[in-house]
Amino acid sequence: MKKIIITDKAPAPIGPYNQAVLVGNTLYTSGQIALDPKSMELVLDSIEAETTQVMQNMKAVLEAAGMTFENVVKSTIFIMDMNDFAKINSIYGSYFDEKTAPARETVQVAGLPKGVNVEISMIAVKQ
């Protein structure tokens, strides 16, 4: 049985999807971009600010499911420019304990929704 996870502390979906779906103990999140959940405006001041907003949005989704970044087992990072990898990685890494960080891939893509520079999705498991 699946349970839809939704919170007003993360951006409302801009299409036919939900912020996350919980199946059993496993949470599948939709990709988060740097939309401010209050204004629904993009945060594109810098790649660091953009990545921070993405991670704060993801934090809100995880919390709505009763989880934290410690529950994350897999992340996917989509970026527009691999030259931004070090800056994105630094912000992303600050949300995890390196010893228990999730598996991850980072992929450079040709385009992302709303012309953003980074999108992140996660899979988390409640133990």
N, C-alpha and C positions, 0 to 999 in steps of 0.2 A: 504494500500500500504506500502510495507516495503522499507526502505532505508538502504543500506549497509554503515557502518561507518568504515573507515580505515585511519590510520595515520602512518607515518614513525617514529613517536616519541614513538611508542610502537612496540614490536616485531611483525614481520610478522607472519601470521599463519603458523604452521608447519603441517597442514593437511587440509582436506576439510571443512573449516569453516571460518568465518570472525571474526574480532575483536569485532564487535558489530552489532546489527541490531536495527534500530529505526522503530517502528510501531506507527504511530500517535505521541503521546507525550511520549511514553514509550520506554526506551532504555534497551535492553537485551545484556549484555556483555558476551563474552566468558570468561572462566577462564584465569587468567593471572598467569604466573609463573615468576621466577626471571631471565628471559633472558634480557640481555642488548640489547636494540634495535639497537645500532650502530654495535656492534661486533657479536651479536647473540650468545655470550658466557654466560654461567650461572654464576650468582653471588651467590656463596655458601660459602663465607668467614665465616659467622656466621648466625644464624637464624634471628638476627636483620637486618643484611645487606640484606639477602634474602627477608625478609618481606618488607623492605623499597623499594627494587627494584620492587616487585610485586605491591605495592601501587603507585609507580611512574608510572609504566606502566598503571595501571588503571586510574590514573589521566589524562594521555595523551589521553586515549580512551574517557573518559568523556568529556574532552575539545574539542576533535574532533567532538563531537556531540553537542557542545555548552552548556555543563553542568559542574557542579562541584560536589564535594562530598555532598554538601547540597541537591542535587537532588536525592541522593540515598535513596531508600525506603526499599531495601532488599539486604542483603549480605549473601553469603555462603562461609565459610572458610573450606577448606579441609586440614588436617594436618596429617603428618605421625606419629607423636609422641605427645600424649597429654601432656607430660612433657614440651613441648615447648609452651604450651598454654599461659602462663603468658607473655612471651617475645613477642610472636606474637600479643597478645591482646594489649600490651602496644604500640607497633608501630602502629598497625591498629587504635587504639583509638585516636592517636595523629592527625589523619586526619579528625576527626569528632568533632562537638560540642556535648558533652554528652547529652545535653537537647533535641537535635533534631536528634540524631543518628538513623540509620535505624534499622529495625528488622534484626535478624541475627540468623544463626545456625552455629555451629562449629562441624565438624565431623572428627573423626580419621579414616583414610583409610589404606588399605593394600598396596597401591602403587599409585604413581602419575607420570605423564609424565616426561621423562628424569631423573627420580630418584630424583626429587626435594622434599623438605620438606613441602612446603606450596603452595596452589593454591587458588585464590580468584575470585569469580564471583559476579556480582552485577546487580540489576535492578534499574533503575533511571527513574524519571518522571519529565518532563519539565512542569512547571505550567504556 
